[in-house]
Amino acid sequence: PQHPELIVAFRWRAVYKYYYFIIRGDNMKKNKWVLLLIAFVAFLVLVYFIGACLNATAEALTIISLCIGILVIYLVVKAIKSK
C-alpha cells in the first residue's frame, strides 16, 4: 500500500472503540475526554513520525501502537481511579 499510516489509523479506530468500552465504566468528566482525545491524536502523530523514521511496515506500526496504546489507557484509567 502507498500509505501504511492510513491503514494504521483505520485499525486504530477499531481499537479505540474497544478502549472506549473499557474506560466507559468510569465516571469521566468531559474535560478528561478532551485531554484523552488530544493525547490520542498526539500519539497517532508520534507513531506516524516514528514509522516514517524507521521506515516500518503497517504491521509493525500496528503492533507498536497497540502496545503503547494499552499502556497509555492503563495509566489514564489508573490515574482517574486514584482521584
Protein Blocks (a to p, Z undefined) as FASTA:
>chain_A
ZZlmlmmmmmmmmmmmmmmmmmmmpccdfklmmmmmmmmmmmmmmmmmmmmmnopafklm
mmmmmmmmmmmmmmmmmmmmmZZ
